[in-house]
Amino acid sequence: MKMHEIIRERRLAKHYTQEQVARYLGVSTPAVSKWEKGGSLR
């Protein structure tokens, strides 16, 4: 399983939105979306 798939799977398992994850990590919502699409993992 690729990292972006794991990120999305774990987020959905916890019933978190991308916005909630972004706030918790101190990043933007588009950043989380990009991670989940495999666009960037930095």
PDB file of all heavy atoms in Angstrom:
ATOM      1  N   MET A   1       0.854  -1.170   0.000  1.00  0.00           N
ATOM      2  CA  MET A   1       0.000   0.000   0.000  1.00  0.00           C
ATOM      3  C   MET A   1       0.904   1.238   0.000  1.00  0.00           C
ATOM      4  O   MET A   1       1.857   1.314   0.761  1.00  0.00           O
ATOM      5  CB  MET A   1      -0.909  -0.019   1.225  1.00  0.00           C
ATOM      6  CG  MET A   1      -1.911   1.098   1.235  1.00  0.00           C
ATOM      7  SD  MET A   1      -3.054   1.038   2.636  1.00  0.00           S
ATOM      8  CE  MET A   1      -4.220  -0.143   2.023  1.00  0.00           C
ATOM      9  N   LYS A   2       0.558   2.205  -0.824  1.00  0.00           N
ATOM     10  CA  LYS A   2       1.347   3.431  -0.927  1.00  0.00           C
ATOM     11  C   LYS A   2       0.974   4.402   0.187  1.00  0.00           C
ATOM     12  O   LYS A   2      -0.128   4.336   0.743  1.00  0.00           O
ATOM     13  CB  LYS A   2       1.133   4.076  -2.284  1.00  0.00           C
ATOM     14  CG  LYS A   2       1.654   3.204  -3.414  1.00  0.00           C
ATOM     15  CD  LYS A   2       1.521   3.871  -4.737  1.00  0.00           C
ATOM     16  CE  LYS A   2       2.072   2.941  -5.809  1.00  0.00           C
ATOM     17  NZ  LYS A   2       2.032   3.557  -7.110  1.00  0.00           N
ATOM     18  N   MET A   3       1.906   5.306   0.488  1.00  0.00           N
ATOM     19  CA  MET A   3       1.711   6.241   1.602  1.00  0.00           C
ATOM     20  C   MET A   3       0.429   7.067   1.451  1.00  0.00           C
ATOM     21  O   MET A   3      -0.306   7.238   2.412  1.00  0.00           O
ATOM     22  CB  MET A   3       2.928   7.166   1.723  1.00  0.00           C
ATOM     23  CG  MET A   3       2.836   8.119   2.885  1.00  0.00           C
ATOM     24  SD  MET A   3       2.709   7.316   4.502  1.00  0.00           S
ATOM     25  CE  MET A   3       4.363   6.747   4.721  1.00  0.00           C
ATOM     26  N   HIS A   4       0.145   7.561   0.257  1.00  0.00           N
ATOM     27  CA  HIS A   4      -1.057   8.383   0.090  1.00  0.00           C
ATOM     28  C   HIS A   4      -2.328   7.573   0.347  1.00  0.00           C
ATOM     29  O   HIS A   4      -3.316   8.106   0.855  1.00  0.00           O
ATOM     30  CB  HIS A   4      -1.080   9.074  -1.280  1.00  0.00           C
ATOM     31  CG  HIS A   4      -1.278   8.165  -2.443  1.00  0.00           C
ATOM     32  ND1 HIS A   4      -0.239   7.497  -3.047  1.00  0.00           N
ATOM     33  CD2 HIS A   4      -2.389   7.805  -3.110  1.00  0.00           C
ATOM     34  CE1 HIS A   4      -0.705   6.774  -4.050  1.00  0.00           C
ATOM     35  NE2 HIS A   4      -2.015   6.943  -4.104  1.00  0.00           N
ATOM     36  N   GLU A   5      -2.297   6.289   0.055  1.00  0.00           N
ATOM     37  CA  GLU A   5      -3.451   5.429   0.320  1.00  0.00           C
ATOM     38  C   GLU A   5      -3.623   5.219   1.825  1.00  0.00           C
ATOM     39  O   GLU A   5      -4.755   5.191   2.328  1.00  0.00           O
ATOM     40  CB  GLU A   5      -3.281   4.091  -0.384  1.00  0.00           C
ATOM     41  CG  GLU A   5      -3.280   4.200  -1.892  1.00  0.00           C
ATOM     42  CD  GLU A   5      -2.848   2.939  -2.594  1.00  0.00           C
ATOM     43  OE1 GLU A   5      -2.056   2.154  -2.031  1.00  0.00           O
ATOM     44  OE2 GLU A   5      -3.305   2.727  -3.734  1.00  0.00           O
ATOM     45  N   ILE A   6      -2.520   5.086   2.529  1.00  0.00           N
ATOM     46  CA  ILE A   6      -2.566   4.898   3.979  1.00  0.00           C
ATOM     47  C   ILE A   6      -3.112   6.146   4.659  1.00  0.00           C
ATOM     48  O   ILE A   6      -3.961   6.051   5.557  1.00  0.00           O
ATOM     49  CB  ILE A   6      -1.163   4.555   4.524  1.00  0.00           C
ATOM     50  CG1 ILE A   6      -0.719   3.192   3.995  1.00  0.00           C
ATOM     51  CG2 ILE A   6      -1.153   4.590   6.049  1.00  0.00           C
ATOM     52  CD1 ILE A   6       0.736   2.874   4.238  1.00  0.00           C
ATOM     53  N   ILE A   7      -2.647   7.321   4.218  1.00  0.00           N
ATOM     54  CA  ILE A   7      -3.117   8.577   4.811  1.00  0.00           C
ATOM     55  C   ILE A   7      -4.635   8.682   4.672  1.00  0.00           C
ATOM     56  O   ILE A   7      -5.342   8.959   5.638  1.00  0.00           O
ATOM     57  CB  ILE A   7      -2.420   9.792   4.151  1.00  0.00           C
ATOM     58  CG1 ILE A   7      -0.933   9.794   4.498  1.00  0.00           C
ATOM     59  CG2 ILE A   7      -3.084  11.101   4.578  1.00  0.00           C
ATOM     60  CD1 ILE A   7      -0.106  10.784   3.692  1.00  0.00           C
ATOM     61  N   ARG A   8      -5.135   8.444   3.473  1.00  0.00           N
ATOM     62  CA  ARG A   8      -6.583   8.554   3.230  1.00  0.00           C
ATOM     63  C   ARG A   8      -7.356   7.501   4.023  1.00  0.00           C
ATOM     64  O   ARG A   8      -8.379   7.794   4.641  1.00  0.00           O
ATOM     65  CB  ARG A   8      -6.856   8.394   1.737  1.00  0.00           C
ATOM     66  CG  ARG A   8      -8.323   8.471   1.374  1.00  0.00           C
ATOM     67  CD  ARG A   8      -8.487   8.652  -0.130  1.00  0.00           C
ATOM     68  NE  ARG A   8      -9.773   8.391  -0.692  1.00  0.00           N
ATOM     69  CZ  ARG A   8     -10.917   8.976  -0.388  1.00  0.00           C
ATOM     70  NH1 ARG A   8     -10.947   9.876   0.559  1.00  0.00           N
ATOM     71  NH2 ARG A   8     -12.040   8.674  -0.991  1.00  0.00           N
ATOM     72  N   GLU A   9      -6.865   6.264   4.003  1.00  0.00           N
ATOM     73  CA  GLU A   9      -7.539   5.172   4.716  1.00  0.00           C
ATOM     74  C   GLU A   9      -7.658   5.469   6.212  1.00  0.00           C
ATOM     75  O   GLU A   9      -8.711   5.277   6.807  1.00  0.00           O
ATOM     76  CB  GLU A   9      -6.778   3.876   4.492  1.00  0.00           C
ATOM     77  CG  GLU A   9      -7.410   2.684   5.157  1.00  0.00           C
ATOM     78  CD  GLU A   9      -6.569   1.436   4.954  1.00  0.00           C
ATOM     79  OE1 GLU A   9      -6.706   0.812   3.882  1.00  0.00           O
ATOM     80  OE2 GLU A   9      -5.778   1.108   5.854  1.00  0.00           O
ATOM     81  N   ARG A  10      -6.577   5.919   6.812  1.00  0.00           N
ATOM     82  CA  ARG A  10      -6.588   6.214   8.250  1.00  0.00           C
ATOM     83  C   ARG A  10      -7.515   7.376   8.571  1.00  0.00           C
ATOM     84  O   ARG A  10      -8.213   7.376   9.579  1.00  0.00           O
ATOM     85  CB  ARG A  10      -5.179   6.527   8.748  1.00  0.00           C
ATOM     86  CG  ARG A  10      -4.204   5.385   8.564  1.00  0.00           C
ATOM     87  CD  ARG A  10      -4.303   4.367   9.690  1.00  0.00           C
ATOM     88  NE  ARG A  10      -3.580   3.158   9.409  1.00  0.00           N
ATOM     89  CZ  ARG A  10      -2.298   2.935   9.690  1.00  0.00           C
ATOM     90  NH1 ARG A  10      -1.592   3.878  10.271  1.00  0.00           N
ATOM     91  NH2 ARG A  10      -1.751   1.790   9.387  1.00  0.00           N
ATOM     92  N   ARG A  11      -7.500   8.418   7.712  1.00  0.00           N
ATOM     93  CA  ARG A  11      -8.378   9.572   7.946  1.00  0.00           C
ATOM     94  C   ARG A  11      -9.837   9.140   7.903  1.00  0.00           C
ATOM     95  O   ARG A  11     -10.634   9.503   8.784  1.00  0.00           O
ATOM     96  CB  ARG A  11      -8.122  10.653   6.888  1.00  0.00           C
ATOM     97  CG  ARG A  11      -9.052  11.847   7.029  1.00  0.00           C
ATOM     98  CD  ARG A  11      -8.802  12.902   5.989  1.00  0.00           C
ATOM     99  NE  ARG A  11      -9.104  12.502   4.641  1.00  0.00           N
ATOM    100  CZ  ARG A  11     -10.342  12.492   4.116  1.00  0.00           C
ATOM    101  NH1 ARG A  11     -11.378  12.835   4.851  1.00  0.00           N
ATOM    102  NH2 ARG A  11     -10.532  12.120   2.867  1.00  0.00           N
ATOM    103  N   LEU A  12     -10.197   8.353   6.905  1.00  0.00           N
ATOM    104  CA  LEU A  12     -11.580   7.912   6.771  1.00  0.00           C
ATOM    105  C   LEU A  12     -11.993   6.968   7.898  1.00  0.00           C
ATOM    106  O   LEU A  12     -13.132   7.023   8.361  1.00  0.00           O
ATOM    107  CB  LEU A  12     -11.790   7.257   5.406  1.00  0.00           C
ATOM    108  CG  LEU A  12     -11.656   8.201   4.204  1.00  0.00           C
ATOM    109  CD1 LEU A  12     -11.746   7.425   2.902  1.00  0.00           C
ATOM    110  CD2 LEU A  12     -12.690   9.306   4.262  1.00  0.00           C
ATOM    111  N   ALA A  13     -11.073   6.138   8.349  1.00  0.00           N
ATOM    112  CA  ALA A  13     -11.370   5.213   9.450  1.00  0.00           C
ATOM    113  C   ALA A  13     -11.708   5.964  10.730  1.00  0.00           C
ATOM    114  O   ALA A  13     -12.516   5.504  11.538  1.00  0.00           O
ATOM    115  CB  ALA A  13     -10.189   4.278   9.676  1.00  0.00           C
ATOM    116  N   LYS A  14     -11.088   7.143  10.913  1.00  0.00           N
ATOM    117  CA  LYS A  14     -11.342   7.964  12.104  1.00  0.00           C
ATOM    118  C   LYS A  14     -12.512   8.934  11.902  1.00  0.00           C
ATOM    119  O   LYS A  14     -12.853   9.687  12.803  1.00  0.00           O
ATOM    120  CB  LYS A  14     -10.092   8.779  12.453  1.00  0.00           C
ATOM    121  CG  LYS A  14      -8.884   7.948  12.818  1.00  0.00           C
ATOM    122  CD  LYS A  14      -8.974   7.488  14.239  1.00  0.00           C
ATOM    123  CE  LYS A  14      -7.668   6.842  14.663  1.00  0.00           C
ATOM    124  NZ  LYS A  14      -7.717   6.398  16.033  1.00  0.00           N
ATOM    125  N   HIS A  15     -13.082   8.931  10.698  1.00  0.00           N
ATOM    126  CA  HIS A  15     -14.196   9.822  10.350  1.00  0.00           C
ATOM    127  C   HIS A  15     -13.794  11.293  10.458  1.00  0.00           C
ATOM    128  O   HIS A  15     -14.588  12.132  10.908  1.00  0.00           O
ATOM    129  CB  HIS A  15     -15.434   9.532  11.206  1.00  0.00           C
ATOM    130  CG  HIS A  15     -15.881   8.114  11.123  1.00  0.00           C
ATOM    131  ND1 HIS A  15     -16.499   7.591  10.014  1.00  0.00           N
ATOM    132  CD2 HIS A  15     -15.757   7.091  11.996  1.00  0.00           C
ATOM    133  CE1 HIS A  15     -16.756   6.309  10.212  1.00  0.00           C
ATOM    134  NE2 HIS A  15     -16.311   5.977  11.410  1.00  0.00           N
ATOM    135  N   TYR A  16     -12.557  11.600  10.049  1.00  0.00           N
ATOM    136  CA  TYR A  16     -12.074  12.982  10.042  1.00  0.00           C
ATOM    137  C   TYR A  16     -12.193  13.545   8.630  1.00  0.00           C
ATOM    138  O   TYR A  16     -12.014  12.830   7.649  1.00  0.00           O
ATOM    139  CB  TYR A  16     -10.599  13.061  10.446  1.00  0.00           C
ATOM    140  CG  TYR A  16     -10.282  12.706  11.874  1.00  0.00           C
ATOM    141  CD1 TYR A  16      -9.026  12.252  12.225  1.00  0.00           C
ATOM    142  CD2 TYR A  16     -11.231  12.821  12.892  1.00  0.00           C
ATOM    143  CE1 TYR A  16      -8.703  11.928  13.534  1.00  0.00           C
ATOM    144  CE2 TYR A  16     -10.924  12.495  14.191  1.00  0.00           C
ATOM    145  CZ  TYR A  16      -9.666  12.051  14.510  1.00  0.00           C
ATOM    146  OH  TYR A  16      -9.357  11.722  15.804  1.00  0.00           O
ATOM    147  N   THR A  17     -12.452  14.839   8.561  1.00  0.00           N
ATOM    148  CA  THR A  17     -12.434  15.505   7.272  1.00  0.00           C
ATOM    149  C   THR A  17     -10.996  15.924   6.964  1.00  0.00           C
ATOM    150  O   THR A  17     -10.142  15.964   7.858  1.00  0.00           O
ATOM    151  CB  THR A  17     -13.317  16.767   7.275  1.00  0.00           C
ATOM    152  OG1 THR A  17     -12.769  17.715   8.194  1.00  0.00           O
ATOM    153  CG2 THR A  17     -14.756  16.441   7.648  1.00  0.00           C
ATOM    154  N   GLN A  18     -10.752  16.259   5.724  1.00  0.00           N
ATOM    155  CA  GLN A  18      -9.427  16.774   5.356  1.00  0.00           C
ATOM    156  C   GLN A  18      -9.154  18.066   6.121  1.00  0.00           C
ATOM    157  O   GLN A  18      -8.027  18.318   6.537  1.00  0.00           O
ATOM    158  CB  GLN A  18      -9.328  17.022   3.861  1.00  0.00           C
ATOM    159  CG  GLN A  18      -9.253  15.756   3.056  1.00  0.00           C
ATOM    160  CD  GLN A  18      -9.110  16.005   1.574  1.00  0.00           C
ATOM    161  OE1 GLN A  18      -9.384  17.095   1.082  1.00  0.00           O
ATOM    162  NE2 GLN A  18      -8.703  14.982   0.848  1.00  0.00           N
ATOM    163  N   GLU A  19     -10.174  18.865   6.317  1.00  0.00           N
ATOM    164  CA  GLU A  19     -10.019  20.123   7.041  1.00  0.00           C
ATOM    165  C   GLU A  19      -9.604  19.872   8.493  1.00  0.00           C
ATOM    166  O   GLU A  19      -8.738  20.573   9.026  1.00  0.00           O
ATOM    167  CB  GLU A  19     -11.328  20.918   7.002  1.00  0.00           C
ATOM    168  CG  GLU A  19     -11.200  22.290   7.610  1.00  0.00           C
ATOM    169  CD  GLU A  19     -12.475  23.107   7.480  1.00  0.00           C
ATOM    170  OE1 GLU A  19     -13.347  22.766   6.670  1.00  0.00           O
ATOM    171  OE2 GLU A  19     -12.580  24.109   8.216  1.00  0.00           O
ATOM    172  N   GLN A  20     -10.193  18.891   9.142  1.00  0.00           N
ATOM    173  CA  GLN A  20      -9.836  18.580  10.525  1.00  0.00           C
ATOM    174  C   GLN A  20      -8.377  18.119  10.616  1.00  0.00           C
ATOM    175  O   GLN A  20      -7.654  18.527  11.522  1.00  0.00           O
ATOM    176  CB  GLN A  20     -10.760  17.494  11.083  1.00  0.00           C
ATOM    177  CG  GLN A  20     -12.167  17.969  11.344  1.00  0.00           C
ATOM    178  CD  GLN A  20     -13.098  16.828  11.679  1.00  0.00           C
ATOM    179  OE1 GLN A  20     -13.096  15.784  11.025  1.00  0.00           O
ATOM    180  NE2 GLN A  20     -13.910  17.023  12.713  1.00  0.00           N
ATOM    181  N   VAL A  21      -7.973  17.282   9.703  1.00  0.00           N
ATOM    182  CA  VAL A  21      -6.581  16.802   9.687  1.00  0.00           C
ATOM    183  C   VAL A  21      -5.634  17.972   9.450  1.00  0.00           C
ATOM    184  O   VAL A  21      -4.607  18.104  10.120  1.00  0.00           O
ATOM    185  CB  VAL A  21      -6.383  15.711   8.614  1.00  0.00           C
ATOM    186  CG1 VAL A  21      -4.918  15.350   8.460  1.00  0.00           C
ATOM    187  CG2 VAL A  21      -7.204  14.479   8.959  1.00  0.00           C
ATOM    188  N   ALA A  22      -5.988  18.836   8.516  1.00  0.00           N
ATOM    189  CA  ALA A  22      -5.151  19.998   8.202  1.00  0.00           C
ATOM    190  C   ALA A  22      -4.985  20.908   9.419  1.00  0.00           C
ATOM    191  O   ALA A  22      -3.870  21.339   9.731  1.00  0.00           O
ATOM    192  CB  ALA A  22      -5.759  20.775   7.045  1.00  0.00           C
ATOM    193  N   ARG A  23      -6.085  21.182  10.105  1.00  0.00           N
ATOM    194  CA  ARG A  23      -6.012  22.031  11.304  1.00  0.00           C
ATOM    195  C   ARG A  23      -5.120  21.414  12.365  1.00  0.00           C
ATOM    196  O   ARG A  23      -4.295  22.088  12.967  1.00  0.00           O
ATOM    197  CB  ARG A  23      -7.409  22.245  11.890  1.00  0.00           C
ATOM    198  CG  ARG A  23      -8.087  23.463  11.354  1.00  0.00           C
ATOM    199  CD  ARG A  23      -9.277  23.841  12.239  1.00  0.00           C
ATOM    200  NE  ARG A  23     -10.396  24.134  11.361  1.00  0.00           N
ATOM    201  CZ  ARG A  23     -11.600  23.629  11.467  1.00  0.00           C
ATOM    202  NH1 ARG A  23     -11.900  22.803  12.436  1.00  0.00           N
ATOM    203  NH2 ARG A  23     -12.535  23.956  10.608  1.00  0.00           N
ATOM    204  N   TYR A  24      -5.275  20.115  12.592  1.00  0.00           N
ATOM    205  CA  TYR A  24      -4.487  19.413  13.598  1.00  0.00           C
ATOM    206  C   TYR A  24      -2.992  19.477  13.277  1.00  0.00           C
ATOM    207  O   TYR A  24      -2.163  19.643  14.165  1.00  0.00           O
ATOM    208  CB  TYR A  24      -4.942  17.956  13.702  1.00  0.00           C
ATOM    209  CG  TYR A  24      -4.162  17.149  14.709  1.00  0.00           C
ATOM    210  CD1 TYR A  24      -4.430  17.274  16.073  1.00  0.00           C
ATOM    211  CD2 TYR A  24      -3.164  16.276  14.307  1.00  0.00           C
ATOM    212  CE1 TYR A  24      -3.706  16.537  17.002  1.00  0.00           C
ATOM    213  CE2 TYR A  24      -2.438  15.537  15.227  1.00  0.00           C
ATOM    214  CZ  TYR A  24      -2.713  15.681  16.578  1.00  0.00           C
ATOM    215  OH  TYR A  24      -2.006  14.964  17.506  1.00  0.00           O
ATOM    216  N   LEU A  25      -2.660  19.337  12.002  1.00  0.00           N
ATOM    217  CA  LEU A  25      -1.259  19.323  11.583  1.00  0.00           C
ATOM    218  C   LEU A  25      -0.692  20.718  11.292  1.00  0.00           C
ATOM    219  O   LEU A  25       0.502  20.856  11.074  1.00  0.00           O
ATOM    220  CB  LEU A  25      -1.100  18.447  10.329  1.00  0.00           C
ATOM    221  CG  LEU A  25      -1.420  16.969  10.513  1.00  0.00           C
ATOM    222  CD1 LEU A  25      -1.365  16.245   9.178  1.00  0.00           C
ATOM    223  CD2 LEU A  25      -0.454  16.340  11.514  1.00  0.00           C
ATOM    224  N   GLY A  26      -1.577  21.718  11.271  1.00  0.00           N
ATOM    225  CA  GLY A  26      -1.115  23.083  11.008  1.00  0.00           C
ATOM    226  C   GLY A  26      -0.750  23.330   9.556  1.00  0.00           C
ATOM    227  O   GLY A  26       0.173  24.089   9.254  1.00  0.00           O
ATOM    228  N   VAL A  27      -1.469  22.663   8.659  1.00  0.00           N
ATOM    229  CA  VAL A  27      -1.250  22.847   7.224  1.00  0.00           C
ATOM    230  C   VAL A  27      -2.576  23.228   6.571  1.00  0.00           C
ATOM    231  O   VAL A  27      -3.614  23.250   7.226  1.00  0.00           O
ATOM    232  CB  VAL A  27      -0.667  21.566   6.562  1.00  0.00           C
ATOM    233  CG1 VAL A  27       0.676  21.209   7.164  1.00  0.00           C
ATOM    234  CG2 VAL A  27      -1.631  20.399   6.693  1.00  0.00           C
ATOM    235  N   SER A  28      -2.548  23.493   5.275  1.00  0.00           N
ATOM    236  CA  SER A  28      -3.774  23.854   4.570  1.00  0.00           C
ATOM    237  C   SER A  28      -4.545  22.597   4.147  1.00  0.00           C
ATOM    238  O   SER A  28      -3.964  21.514   3.999  1.00  0.00           O
ATOM    239  CB  SER A  28      -3.445  24.686   3.327  1.00  0.00           C
ATOM    240  OG  SER A  28      -2.753  23.906   2.387  1.00  0.00           O
ATOM    241  N   THR A  29      -5.833  22.773   3.942  1.00  0.00           N
ATOM    242  CA  THR A  29      -6.665  21.662   3.471  1.00  0.00           C
ATOM    243  C   THR A  29      -6.199  21.166   2.098  1.00  0.00           C
ATOM    244  O   THR A  29      -6.134  19.951   1.881  1.00  0.00           O
ATOM    245  CB  THR A  29      -8.155  22.075   3.431  1.00  0.00           C
ATOM    246  OG1 THR A  29      -8.539  22.495   4.744  1.00  0.00           O
ATOM    247  CG2 THR A  29      -9.047  20.931   2.992  1.00  0.00           C
ATOM    248  N   PRO A  30      -5.839  22.085   1.179  1.00  0.00           N
ATOM    249  CA  PRO A  30      -5.328  21.591  -0.107  1.00  0.00           C
ATOM    250  C   PRO A  30      -4.056  20.748   0.031  1.00  0.00           C
ATOM    251  O   PRO A  30      -3.827  19.844  -0.779  1.00  0.00           O
ATOM    252  CB  PRO A  30      -5.055  22.870  -0.901  1.00  0.00           C
ATOM    253  CG  PRO A  30      -6.013  23.865  -0.338  1.00  0.00           C
ATOM    254  CD  PRO A  30      -6.068  23.532   1.127  1.00  0.00           C
ATOM    255  N   ALA A  31      -3.260  21.001   1.053  1.00  0.00           N
ATOM    256  CA  ALA A  31      -2.053  20.199   1.275  1.00  0.00           C
ATOM    257  C   ALA A  31      -2.445  18.754   1.595  1.00  0.00           C
ATOM    258  O   ALA A  31      -1.850  17.811   1.058  1.00  0.00           O
ATOM    259  CB  ALA A  31      -1.212  20.778   2.399  1.00  0.00           C
ATOM    260  N   VAL A  32      -3.431  18.583   2.439  1.00  0.00           N
ATOM    261  CA  VAL A  32      -3.891  17.228   2.790  1.00  0.00           C
ATOM    262  C   VAL A  32      -4.449  16.534   1.549  1.00  0.00           C
ATOM    263  O   VAL A  32      -4.165  15.361   1.300  1.00  0.00           O
ATOM    264  CB  VAL A  32      -4.940  17.258   3.928  1.00  0.00           C
ATOM    265  CG1 VAL A  32      -5.486  15.869   4.208  1.00  0.00           C
ATOM    266  CG2 VAL A  32      -4.349  17.865   5.188  1.00  0.00           C
ATOM    267  N   SER A  33      -5.201  17.261   0.765  1.00  0.00           N
ATOM    268  CA  SER A  33      -5.751  16.707  -0.465  1.00  0.00           C
ATOM    269  C   SER A  33      -4.634  16.257  -1.397  1.00  0.00           C
ATOM    270  O   SER A  33      -4.684  15.164  -1.973  1.00  0.00           O
ATOM    271  CB  SER A  33      -6.615  17.758  -1.169  1.00  0.00           C
ATOM    272  OG  SER A  33      -7.080  17.274  -2.404  1.00  0.00           O
ATOM    273  N   LYS A  34      -3.614  17.075  -1.520  1.00  0.00           N
ATOM    274  CA  LYS A  34      -2.474  16.752  -2.375  1.00  0.00           C
ATOM    275  C   LYS A  34      -1.763  15.485  -1.886  1.00  0.00           C
ATOM    276  O   LYS A  34      -1.392  14.626  -2.675  1.00  0.00           O
ATOM    277  CB  LYS A  34      -1.501  17.928  -2.396  1.00  0.00           C
ATOM    278  CG  LYS A  34      -0.382  17.795  -3.392  1.00  0.00           C
ATOM    279  CD  LYS A  34       0.622  18.913  -3.211  1.00  0.00           C
ATOM    280  CE  LYS A  34       0.517  19.940  -4.273  1.00  0.00           C
ATOM    281  NZ  LYS A  34       1.620  20.912  -4.212  1.00  0.00           N
ATOM    282  N   TRP A  35      -1.612  15.369  -0.567  1.00  0.00           N
ATOM    283  CA  TRP A  35      -0.983  14.177   0.001  1.00  0.00           C
ATOM    284  C   TRP A  35      -1.774  12.930  -0.360  1.00  0.00           C
ATOM    285  O   TRP A  35      -1.221  11.907  -0.717  1.00  0.00           O
ATOM    286  CB  TRP A  35      -0.895  14.265   1.514  1.00  0.00           C
ATOM    287  CG  TRP A  35      -0.049  15.367   2.050  1.00  0.00           C
ATOM    288  CD1 TRP A  35       0.929  16.061   1.404  1.00  0.00           C
ATOM    289  CD2 TRP A  35      -0.101  15.903   3.363  1.00  0.00           C
ATOM    290  NE1 TRP A  35       1.478  16.999   2.227  1.00  0.00           N
ATOM    291  CE2 TRP A  35       0.858  16.928   3.449  1.00  0.00           C
ATOM    292  CE3 TRP A  35      -0.882  15.631   4.475  1.00  0.00           C
ATOM    293  CZ2 TRP A  35       1.076  17.660   4.606  1.00  0.00           C
ATOM    294  CZ3 TRP A  35      -0.674  16.367   5.633  1.00  0.00           C
ATOM    295  CH2 TRP A  35       0.294  17.358   5.692  1.00  0.00           C
ATOM    296  N   GLU A  36      -3.103  13.030  -0.219  1.00  0.00           N
ATOM    297  CA  GLU A  36      -3.954  11.873  -0.466  1.00  0.00           C
ATOM    298  C   GLU A  36      -3.972  11.472  -1.933  1.00  0.00           C
ATOM    299  O   GLU A  36      -4.251  10.328  -2.254  1.00  0.00           O
ATOM    300  CB  GLU A  36      -5.370  12.133   0.037  1.00  0.00           C
ATOM    301  CG  GLU A  36      -5.458  12.163   1.534  1.00  0.00           C
ATOM    302  CD  GLU A  36      -6.881  12.272   2.049  1.00  0.00           C
ATOM    303  OE1 GLU A  36      -7.825  12.344   1.251  1.00  0.00           O
ATOM    304  OE2 GLU A  36      -7.038  12.283   3.284  1.00  0.00           O
ATOM    305  N   LYS A  37      -3.693  12.406  -2.807  1.00  0.00           N
ATOM    306  CA  LYS A  37      -3.639  12.111  -4.240  1.00  0.00           C
ATOM    307  C   LYS A  37      -2.262  11.632  -4.663  1.00  0.00           C
ATOM    308  O   LYS A  37      -2.048  11.278  -5.808  1.00  0.00           O
ATOM    309  CB  LYS A  37      -4.032  13.341  -5.055  1.00  0.00           C
ATOM    310  CG  LYS A  37      -5.491  13.703  -4.915  1.00  0.00           C
ATOM    311  CD  LYS A  37      -5.808  14.962  -5.683  1.00  0.00           C
ATOM    312  CE  LYS A  37      -7.267  15.357  -5.472  1.00  0.00           C
ATOM    313  NZ  LYS A  37      -7.559  16.651  -6.098  1.00  0.00           N
ATOM    314  N   GLY A  38      -1.315  11.665  -3.727  1.00  0.00           N
ATOM    315  CA  GLY A  38       0.041  11.228  -4.040  1.00  0.00           C
ATOM    316  C   GLY A  38       0.878  12.298  -4.705  1.00  0.00           C
ATOM    317  O   GLY A  38       1.947  12.020  -5.231  1.00  0.00           O
ATOM    318  N   GLY A  39       0.387  13.552  -4.656  1.00  0.00           N
ATOM    319  CA  GLY A  39       1.093  14.646  -5.306  1.00  0.00           C
ATOM    320  C   GLY A  39       2.327  15.105  -4.583  1.00  0.00           C
ATOM    321  O   GLY A  39       3.311  15.508  -5.193  1.00  0.00           O
ATOM    322  N   SER A  40       2.307  15.038  -3.269  1.00  0.00           N
ATOM    323  CA  SER A  40       3.448  15.494  -2.472  1.00  0.00           C
ATOM    324  C   SER A  40       3.341  14.904  -1.080  1.00  0.00           C
ATOM    325  O   SER A  40       2.270  14.878  -0.501  1.00  0.00           O
ATOM    326  CB  SER A  40       3.436  17.015  -2.370  1.00  0.00           C
ATOM    327  OG  SER A  40       4.462  17.455  -1.505  1.00  0.00           O
ATOM    328  N   LEU A  41       4.446  14.485  -0.556  1.00  0.00           N
ATOM    329  CA  LEU A  41       4.451  13.918   0.791  1.00  0.00           C
ATOM    330  C   LEU A  41       5.406  14.685   1.696  1.00  0.00           C
ATOM    331  O   LEU A  41       5.928  14.168   2.655  1.00  0.00           O
ATOM    332  CB  LEU A  41       4.815  12.432   0.757  1.00  0.00           C
ATOM    333  CG  LEU A  41       3.800  11.543   0.063  1.00  0.00           C
ATOM    334  CD1 LEU A  41       4.316  10.118  -0.034  1.00  0.00           C
ATOM    335  CD2 LEU A  41       2.464  11.564   0.790  1.00  0.00           C
ATOM    336  N   ARG A  42       5.657  15.949   1.395  1.00  0.00           N
ATOM    337  CA  ARG A  42       6.559  16.764   2.212  1.00  0.00           C
ATOM    338  C   ARG A  42       5.795  17.637   3.143  1.00  0.00           C
ATOM    339  O   ARG A  42       4.754  18.059   2.987  1.00  0.00           O
ATOM    340  CB  ARG A  42       7.405  17.642   1.308  1.00  0.00           C
ATOM    341  CG  ARG A  42       8.321  16.811   0.465  1.00  0.00           C
ATOM    342  CD  ARG A  42       9.180  17.685  -0.372  1.00  0.00           C
ATOM    343  NE  ARG A  42       9.728  16.842  -1.413  1.00  0.00           N
ATOM    344  CZ  ARG A  42      10.534  17.267  -2.330  1.00  0.00           C
ATOM    345  NH1 ARG A  42      10.902  18.504  -2.353  1.00  0.00           N
ATOM    346  NH2 ARG A  42      10.989  16.455  -3.222  1.00  0.00           N
TER     347      ARG A  42
END
